[in-house]
């Protein structure tokens, strides 16, 4: 058994009375084959990226389920022959979930190996540095020179 997502687009002018039997039929196919339906979401009418069957919009429906590959083939066959369905795509997501879980475990393992961060400098009480006496910088504004500067020589 694997985890799949089936996203299909239904004509925008179809009503709930037409869509609900189709969704129920797909759910029955999955459950009779021994699978389970985890989630059914109606996303509503959305704009399509390009025209499909002379429509610019479509109603998106998402099914997330666990089933075998033969069940997926039967679902796709039923979606292909349905007049309501404009497009459909099936994605196997259990591999993606495994990769995410593996990454999470590796991250936790690295975090456990890493030593605790050293305390920050502000938290550690450092001895106060003695203040240096203020020494006037020659030529700085606001300071008076102690000796007059030598006059510049003229070059002819």
N, C-alpha and C positions, 0 to 999 in steps of 0.2 A: 504494500500500500504506500502510495506517495501523496504528497500534498500538492494540489493544483489550484490555480486561479483561472477562471473562465470569464473573460470580459466580452460582452457582445453588445452590439448597437442595434436597436430596434427603430423602425421608422418613427419619425416624430409625431405623425398623425394617429398612431395607434393608441388605443385607450387601455386603461388598467384591466378592463374586462377581457381584452384580447391578450395582454401580456401575462396576466396571472396564470391562465392555464398552461402557457408555454413554460413558465418558471416551474410550475408544479410538476409538469411532465419531466423536466430535466432533473428535478429533485427525486422523483420516483425512480428514474433510470439509475441514479447514483445509489439510492438506498436498496433497491432490489439487487444490485450487483455486490452488495456488502459494504458499500462505502458510507461515509457520513458527510453531511453538509454542515460546515462550521458557520458560514456567513453568507447572507444574501443581502445585497445593497442595491437600491435603485438610486442612481446618481442624478436622475432627471434629464431634462433636455439640455444638450450642450452643442456648441458650434463645432462643426467638423473642420478638419484642416483642408479638406478638398471635397468637391462634390462627389457623392456616392448615390447612385440610382436616382439622380436628379434632385437630391436633397442636400441642403447645406447644414442641417442640424440632425441630431439623432438622440434617442433616449438610451443612456448607458446603464447597463445592469452588470453587476459583479457577483460571481458565485465563487466562494472558496470552499473546497471540498477535499476529502481524502478518498482515493479510489485507485483502482488498478489501471494499467494502460488500455485494456480492452474497453473499459467503461468510458474512457476519454474518447476513444475512436467512435463509440456509439453516440456520445454527446455531440461531437463535431459533425457526424453524419446528420443528426436531427437538426442541428442549427443550419447546416447547408441547405436542407430541403424546405425549411420554414420560410414562408413568404414575408413574415414580419422582420426577420433578421437581415440586416444589411451587411454587417461585418462581424467577425468574431476572432478571438485569439485565446489560445490556451497556453499558460505558462506554468512550468513545474517550479515550485518555490521551495521544496524541501532541501534542495542543494544549497540554495541561498541561505536558508535558515541554519543549515549545518555550518557553512562558512562563517556566518556571523557569530555563532556559538563558539566555534574554534578560536576565532580572533579574540573573543571576550575572555576565554580561558587563558590564552597566551598573555593577554594584557594583565590579568590578575596574577599570573605566575611571575611576570616581570616585576610587578608592584610588590609582591611578597619578597623577592630577592633584593630589591633596592634597599639600601640602608636608610634609616630615618634622616630627614633633612636636618642640617645643623641649625641651631637656634639663630634667629636673625640678629644682626648687629645691634639693633635698638634694644633688644631684650637683655643682652649681656651688658653688665655694668662695667664700662671700661674706665681706667683711672684717668682723671682729668689731666690734660696736657697743660704744662705751665705756659702761661701767656708770655710771649716775647715782648720785650720793650719796644715801643714804637720808635722806629728810626726814620727820620725824615729822608725822603728820597730827593736828591738834588734835581732841580728843574721841574719838580711836580708843582702844579698850581697850588697856590696858597702857602707855599713855603718860601722863606726868605733865605737867600744864599748867605752862607757864613763869610765867604770871601768874594770880592767882586771878580767877575770873570775877566779874563785877559781880553783886550780889544783885538779884533780880527785884523790881520795884516792885509795891507792893500797890495794887490798884484798889478804891476804895470805892464 
